[in-house]
């Protein structure tokens, strides 16, 4: 984890993406629900005056969106929709 990651995301972004992929919410509702949750949390943080953490949550959401849109990610890509098994 780099200083840049901590400043941008507040966490190790690769570990965060893995935790998303392994989550129950992702399994049943897909990546779109994870992103919506992050954006909702960011709104609440802004209402409480914590704009720095809100910014980091929005950056996490954007990182997930960009990964989901990237056709070059072949191994273990994230998806907007739940993965049907």
Buried (B, 14 or more C-beta within 10 A) or exposed (E): EEEEBEEBBBBBBEEBBEEBBEEEEBEEBBBBBBBEBBBEBBEEBBEEEBEEBBBBBBBBBBBBBEBBEEEEEEEEBBEBEBEEE
